[in-house]
Amino acid sequence: MTVRATTRGSQRTSLHATRADVIVCGASFAGLAVARELAGAGADVLVIDRYEIGERATSACAAPTPWLHAMGVGDAIRRELPDMTFTTPHGSVRYRLPWSWSAFDYRALCRGLWAQCDGARFETAKVDGRARDDAGSPDVTVATDRGDLHAPLVVDALGWRRVLSDPHRQPPDAPLSRGLEVHPHSGGDGNALDVWVDRSLARHGYGWRVPAGGEARIGVGSYDPRRHVKEPTIDLAGRVGAPAERYQGNWFPHRLGDGVEGSVFYVGDSAGHCFPLSGEGIRTAFYFGIACGRELRAVLGGDRTREQALARYGAFHERHRPAFSRALRLQRLIPALPPRALTMALRALAPQPLVDRAFGWYLDQAHPSFAGAPGEA
């Protein structure tokens, strides 16, 4: 279990009444993407998180390879995976993708992103929620265990709890999936991301194995938050001949939420940016983080007001709702298919033109070219 690394004793000073131009709550994929977009803006950008940057991974840490290169963090890649396999109780099918996945080192990736956040500062602090704003002030007030912080521009990138909302999200009633994985020091070779769709593992969900060089990342996710996944994860590890060790788990959203609420911007899991069906949330965290950062940068540059930026980012977020809704319908449909019918459907998709079209559509919903596109969200 990760022990929170933070300032202690005489170093743990109060941050009460600290003010910045921008406060980014959360220093993982989405928050760092926002801060990266503000590099060189000449603004006081404060990033806060309860953990040190790169300290606590909460996912299988695999993303489309083109996105990692687009974000300038290719050095974090540990294993490139050009293929995917899908296994059901009635057989397996292997696809060669039109792009590859890559397993990466979480700490190296986060530190690589932070190195690009020129001018931003970082503090460890646990965010408790949004406090009452000072009367007549344009600032948003963020309550933390080190005092109240203030900024006119505030981003919630803290994950599925949606901490700056009231009430926060809480399982099992929120639209969340749950996942658990083990990280054995074996099975890290191979060039395919393996997926199991097997009701004996998860009636509504899937299992996975991600080769990552010096380790494998093996886990099970359930779309039903009431279903525990520890025993299925141990079962899957046994099936592939790996020890169940070094556990890591988390909740992740499977329904798009709201991109803005009041005067706060939401990115990543706090906005439901984890793609339904696949449970993939890293590239979407990058994608929406970049869009949010561009709107903030325009406000800092005097090109638009905060209210205009909130409206524009909210509209950008909403334009993606049809794709997220389509994936959510598939998430509900696939577990309901008879296993033999699902196996036949997977095999029918195997011709390369169909694979290219299906996975091309999937990547297009948050395409890596966006990382290099100029200004407009």
C-alpha positions as CSV (number, residue, x, y, z in Angstrom):
1,M,0.0,0.0,0.0
2,T,1.3,3.4,-0.9
3,V,2.2,5.7,2.0
4,R,1.4,9.3,1.3
5,A,4.6,11.3,0.9
6,T,4.1,14.8,2.0
7,T,5.8,17.5,4.0
8,R,5.9,16.8,7.7
9,G,6.8,18.4,11.0
10,S,8.3,21.9,10.7
11,Q,8.1,21.6,6.8
12,R,4.3,21.2,6.9
13,T,3.5,24.8,7.0
14,S,0.0,26.4,6.5
15,L,-1.1,27.3,3.0
16,H,-4.1,29.2,4.3
17,A,-5.0,32.2,2.2
18,T,-2.6,31.3,-0.5
19,R,-3.7,32.8,-3.8
20,A,-2.8,31.8,-7.4
21,D,-4.0,32.7,-10.9
22,V,-4.9,29.0,-11.5
23,I,-5.3,26.1,-9.1
24,V,-5.2,22.6,-10.5
25,C,-6.4,20.1,-8.0
26,G,-4.9,16.7,-9.0
27,A,-1.4,15.9,-10.3
28,S,-2.0,12.8,-12.4
29,F,-2.8,12.5,-16.2
30,A,-5.6,15.2,-16.5
31,G,-4.2,17.7,-14.0
32,L,-0.7,17.6,-15.5
33,A,-2.1,17.9,-19.0
34,V,-3.8,21.1,-17.9
35,A,-0.7,22.5,-16.3
36,R,1.5,21.5,-19.3
37,E,-0.8,23.6,-21.5
38,L,-0.2,26.6,-19.3
39,A,3.6,26.5,-19.5
40,G,5.1,29.9,-20.4
41,A,1.8,31.7,-19.9
42,G,3.4,34.0,-17.3
43,A,0.7,33.0,-14.7
44,D,1.0,31.7,-11.2
45,V,-0.2,28.1,-11.6
46,L,-0.5,26.0,-8.4
47,V,-0.9,22.2,-8.7
48,I,-1.9,20.4,-5.6
49,D,-2.3,16.7,-4.8
50,R,-2.3,14.6,-1.6
51,Y,0.6,12.5,-3.2
52,E,3.9,13.6,-4.7
53,I,3.9,13.7,-8.4
54,G,4.2,10.2,-9.9
55,E,3.9,8.5,-6.5
56,R,0.6,6.6,-6.7
57,A,-0.5,4.8,-9.9
58,T,-4.2,4.0,-10.1
59,S,-4.5,2.3,-13.5
60,A,-3.0,-0.4,-15.7
61,C,-0.9,2.4,-17.2
62,A,-1.3,1.6,-20.9
63,A,-2.2,4.1,-23.5
64,P,-2.2,4.5,-27.3
65,T,1.5,4.9,-28.3
66,P,0.8,7.9,-30.6
67,W,-0.6,9.8,-27.6
68,L,2.5,9.1,-25.4
69,H,4.8,10.5,-28.2
70,A,2.4,13.4,-28.8
71,M,2.7,14.3,-25.1
72,G,6.5,14.1,-25.2
73,V,6.7,11.2,-22.7
74,G,7.9,8.4,-25.0
75,D,10.8,7.7,-22.7
76,A,8.3,6.3,-20.1
77,I,7.3,3.4,-22.5
78,R,8.2,0.0,-21.2
79,R,6.6,-2.3,-23.8
80,E,4.9,-1.5,-27.1
81,L,1.9,-3.7,-27.9
82,P,0.8,-3.7,-31.5
83,D,-1.8,-6.5,-31.1
84,M,-4.8,-7.2,-29.0
85,T,-6.3,-10.6,-28.2
86,F,-9.9,-11.2,-27.1
87,T,-10.7,-14.5,-25.3
88,T,-14.1,-15.9,-24.4
89,P,-15.0,-19.4,-23.1
90,H,-15.3,-20.5,-26.8
91,G,-12.1,-19.3,-28.3
92,S,-9.6,-16.5,-28.9
93,V,-9.1,-14.0,-31.7
94,R,-6.1,-11.8,-32.3
95,Y,-6.1,-8.4,-34.0
96,R,-3.2,-6.4,-35.4
97,L,-4.2,-2.8,-34.6
98,P,-3.8,0.2,-36.9
99,W,-2.0,1.8,-34.0
100,S,-0.3,0.3,-30.9
101,W,-0.8,0.4,-27.2
102,S,2.2,0.9,-24.9
103,A,2.6,0.0,-21.3
104,F,4.5,2.8,-19.4
105,D,6.1,3.6,-16.1
106,Y,3.7,5.8,-14.2
107,R,6.3,7.7,-12.2
108,A,8.4,8.4,-15.3
109,L,5.4,9.6,-17.3
110,C,4.2,12.0,-14.6
111,R,7.6,13.4,-14.0
112,G,8.1,13.8,-17.8
113,L,4.8,15.8,-18.0
114,W,5.8,17.9,-15.0
115,A,9.1,18.7,-16.6
116,Q,7.1,20.4,-19.3
117,C,5.0,22.5,-16.9
118,D,7.4,25.4,-16.8
119,G,6.5,28.0,-14.3
120,A,4.0,25.9,-12.3
121,R,4.5,25.1,-8.6
122,F,3.4,22.1,-6.6
123,E,2.3,21.5,-3.1
124,T,1.1,18.3,-1.3
125,A,-2.3,18.9,0.2
126,K,-5.5,16.9,0.6
127,V,-8.4,18.6,-1.0
128,D,-11.6,18.4,1.1
129,G,-13.9,20.3,-1.1
130,R,-15.0,23.7,-2.1
131,A,-15.3,26.3,0.7
132,R,-17.5,29.3,0.9
133,D,-16.1,32.0,-1.4
134,D,-15.3,35.4,0.0
135,A,-18.2,37.9,-0.6
136,G,-17.5,40.1,-3.6
137,S,-14.4,38.2,-4.7
138,P,-14.1,36.6,-8.1
139,D,-12.0,33.8,-6.6
140,V,-13.1,30.2,-6.0
141,T,-12.0,28.9,-2.6
142,V,-10.6,25.4,-2.3
143,A,-10.6,23.8,1.2
144,T,-7.5,21.6,2.0
145,D,-5.9,20.1,5.0
146,R,-3.3,22.9,4.9
147,G,-5.8,25.7,4.7
148,D,-8.1,27.5,2.2
149,L,-6.6,28.4,-1.2
150,H,-8.0,30.9,-3.7
151,A,-7.9,31.4,-7.4
152,P,-10.2,32.8,-10.1
153,L,-9.6,29.7,-12.2
154,V,-9.9,26.3,-10.6
155,V,-9.7,22.8,-12.1
156,D,-10.9,19.6,-10.5
157,A,-8.7,16.8,-11.8
158,L,-8.9,14.7,-8.6
159,G,-10.6,11.7,-10.0
160,W,-13.9,9.8,-9.7
161,R,-15.0,11.4,-6.4
162,R,-15.5,14.8,-8.1
163,V,-14.3,16.4,-4.9
164,L,-15.2,20.0,-5.7
165,S,-18.8,19.1,-6.2
166,D,-21.4,18.7,-3.5
167,P,-22.2,15.9,-2.9
168,H,-19.1,14.0,-4.0
169,R,-19.6,10.7,-6.0
170,Q,-19.7,7.7,-3.7
171,P,-19.9,4.0,-4.7
172,P,-21.8,1.9,-5.2
173,D,-24.6,4.3,-6.1
174,A,-22.5,6.4,-8.6
175,P,-22.0,5.3,-12.2
176,L,-18.7,3.7,-11.4
177,S,-16.9,0.5,-12.3
178,R,-14.4,-1.2,-10.0
179,G,-11.0,-2.7,-11.0
180,L,-8.2,-4.6,-9.3
181,E,-4.9,-5.8,-10.7
182,V,-1.8,-7.6,-9.6
183,H,1.8,-6.8,-10.8
184,P,3.8,-10.0,-10.8
185,H,7.5,-9.9,-11.8
186,S,6.8,-12.3,-14.6
187,G,4.8,-12.4,-17.8
188,G,6.1,-9.0,-18.9
189,D,7.1,-10.2,-22.3
190,G,4.8,-10.4,-25.4
191,N,3.4,-7.9,-27.9
192,A,-0.3,-8.1,-27.2
193,L,-2.7,-6.5,-24.8
194,D,-4.9,-9.5,-23.7
195,V,-8.6,-9.2,-22.8
196,W,-10.9,-11.8,-21.4
197,V,-14.7,-11.5,-21.7
198,D,-15.7,-14.4,-19.5
199,R,-18.7,-14.4,-17.1
200,S,-16.8,-16.6,-14.7
201,L,-14.5,-13.7,-14.1
202,A,-16.9,-10.8,-14.3
203,R,-20.6,-11.2,-15.3
204,H,-20.5,-7.6,-16.5
205,G,-16.9,-6.7,-17.2
206,Y,-13.7,-8.1,-18.4
207,G,-10.2,-9.2,-17.5
208,W,-6.8,-8.0,-18.9
209,R,-3.1,-8.7,-19.0
210,V,-0.7,-5.9,-20.0
211,P,2.9,-7.0,-20.6
212,A,5.1,-4.2,-19.2
213,G,8.7,-5.4,-19.6
214,G,9.8,-6.2,-16.0
215,E,6.3,-7.0,-14.9
216,A,2.8,-8.0,-16.0
217,R,-0.4,-6.1,-15.1
218,I,-3.2,-8.6,-14.7
219,G,-6.6,-7.6,-13.5
220,V,-10.4,-7.7,-13.6
221,G,-12.9,-4.9,-13.9
222,S,-16.6,-5.0,-13.2
223,Y,-19.1,-2.5,-14.6
224,D,-21.3,-3.4,-11.6
225,P,-19.7,-1.6,-8.6
226,R,-21.4,-4.1,-6.2
227,R,-19.4,-7.0,-7.6
228,H,-16.1,-7.6,-5.9
229,V,-13.1,-8.5,-8.1
230,K,-10.4,-9.8,-5.9
231,E,-11.2,-13.5,-6.3
232,P,-11.6,-13.1,-10.1
233,T,-8.3,-11.3,-10.3
234,I,-6.6,-14.1,-8.4
235,D,-8.3,-16.6,-10.7
236,L,-7.1,-14.9,-13.8
237,A,-3.5,-14.6,-12.5
238,G,-3.6,-18.4,-11.9
239,R,-4.9,-19.1,-15.4
240,V,-1.9,-17.4,-16.9
241,G,0.6,-18.9,-14.5
242,A,1.4,-15.8,-12.6
243,P,1.5,-15.1,-8.8
244,A,-1.1,-12.8,-7.4
245,E,1.1,-10.1,-5.8
246,R,1.5,-6.4,-5.6
247,Y,-2.1,-5.4,-5.7
248,Q,-3.5,-2.1,-7.0
249,G,-7.1,-1.1,-7.4
250,N,-9.4,1.8,-8.0
251,W,-12.9,2.9,-9.1
252,F,-13.4,4.4,-12.5
253,P,-16.4,6.1,-14.1
254,H,-18.3,4.7,-17.0
255,R,-20.7,7.6,-17.7
256,L,-19.9,11.0,-18.9
257,G,-20.7,13.7,-16.3
258,D,-20.6,17.5,-16.6
259,G,-17.5,19.3,-17.7
260,V,-18.3,22.4,-15.7
261,E,-20.2,23.1,-12.6
262,G,-20.6,26.7,-11.3
263,S,-17.2,28.3,-11.8
264,V,-15.1,25.1,-11.7
265,F,-13.7,23.1,-14.7
266,Y,-13.7,19.3,-14.4
267,V,-11.3,17.1,-16.3
268,G,-10.4,13.4,-16.4
269,D,-12.3,11.0,-14.2
270,S,-14.0,13.8,-12.2
271,A,-15.9,14.6,-15.5
272,G,-16.5,11.0,-16.4
273,H,-13.9,11.1,-19.2
274,C,-13.1,7.4,-18.8
275,F,-14.3,5.8,-22.0
276,P,-17.2,3.3,-21.4
277,L,-16.8,-0.4,-22.5
278,S,-13.0,-0.3,-22.5
279,G,-12.5,1.6,-19.2
280,E,-9.7,3.6,-20.9
281,G,-9.2,7.0,-19.3
282,I,-5.6,8.1,-19.9
283,R,-5.7,9.5,-23.4
284,T,-9.1,11.1,-22.7
285,A,-7.6,12.7,-19.6
286,F,-4.8,14.1,-21.8
287,Y,-7.3,15.2,-24.5
288,F,-9.8,17.1,-22.2
289,G,-6.9,18.4,-20.1
290,I,-5.4,20.0,-23.1
291,A,-8.8,21.5,-24.1
292,C,-9.3,22.9,-20.6
293,G,-5.8,24.3,-20.5
294,R,-6.2,26.1,-23.8
295,E,-9.4,27.8,-22.4
296,L,-7.6,28.8,-19.2
297,R,-4.7,30.2,-21.2
298,A,-7.0,32.3,-23.3
299,V,-8.5,33.8,-20.1
300,L,-5.0,34.5,-18.7
301,G,-4.1,36.2,-22.0
302,G,-7.2,38.4,-21.8
303,D,-8.8,36.9,-24.9
304,R,-11.9,35.8,-23.1
305,T,-13.6,35.9,-19.7
306,R,-13.8,33.0,-17.3
307,E,-17.5,32.7,-18.0
308,Q,-16.8,32.5,-21.8
309,A,-14.1,29.8,-21.2
310,L,-16.5,27.8,-19.0
311,A,-19.2,27.9,-21.7
312,R,-16.7,27.0,-24.5
313,Y,-15.1,24.1,-22.5
314,G,-18.6,22.9,-21.5
315,A,-19.7,22.9,-25.1
316,F,-16.5,21.0,-26.2
317,H,-17.2,18.4,-23.6
318,E,-20.8,18.0,-24.6
319,R,-19.9,17.5,-28.3
320,H,-18.4,14.2,-27.3
321,R,-21.4,12.9,-25.5
322,P,-22.8,10.9,-28.5
323,A,-19.6,8.8,-28.8
324,F,-19.5,8.2,-25.0
325,S,-23.2,7.2,-25.1
326,R,-22.6,4.8,-28.0
327,A,-19.8,3.1,-26.0
328,L,-22.0,2.9,-23.0
329,R,-24.7,1.1,-25.0
330,L,-22.1,-1.4,-26.1
331,Q,-21.0,-1.8,-22.5
332,R,-24.6,-2.8,-21.7
333,L,-25.1,-5.0,-24.8
334,I,-21.9,-7.1,-24.8
335,P,-22.4,-8.7,-21.4
336,A,-25.9,-9.6,-22.4
337,L,-24.8,-11.5,-25.6
338,P,-24.6,-15.3,-25.4
339,P,-20.9,-16.2,-25.2
340,R,-21.0,-18.1,-28.5
341,A,-22.6,-15.2,-30.3
342,L,-20.0,-12.9,-28.9
343,T,-17.2,-15.2,-30.0
344,M,-18.7,-15.3,-33.5
345,A,-19.0,-11.5,-33.6
346,L,-15.3,-11.1,-32.5
347,R,-14.2,-13.5,-35.3
348,A,-16.4,-11.6,-37.8
349,L,-14.5,-8.4,-37.0
350,A,-11.1,-10.1,-37.6
351,P,-10.6,-9.1,-41.3
352,Q,-8.0,-6.3,-41.2
353,P,-10.1,-3.6,-43.0
354,L,-12.8,-4.1,-40.3
355,V,-10.2,-4.0,-37.5
356,D,-8.7,-0.8,-39.0
357,R,-12.1,0.9,-39.2
358,A,-13.3,-0.1,-35.7
359,F,-10.1,0.8,-33.9
360,G,-9.6,3.9,-36.1
361,W,-13.1,5.2,-35.0
362,Y,-12.1,4.4,-31.4
363,L,-8.9,6.5,-31.6
364,D,-10.6,9.3,-33.4
365,Q,-12.8,10.0,-30.4
366,A,-9.7,11.6,-28.8
367,H,-7.1,11.7,-31.5
368,P,-3.4,12.4,-30.6
369,S,-3.2,15.0,-33.3
370,F,-5.2,17.2,-30.9
371,A,-2.1,17.5,-28.7
372,G,-0.3,19.4,-31.5
373,A,-3.2,21.4,-32.8
374,P,-3.0,25.1,-32.3
375,G,-5.1,27.0,-29.7
376,E,-8.8,26.4,-30.2
377,A,-10.5,23.7,-28.2
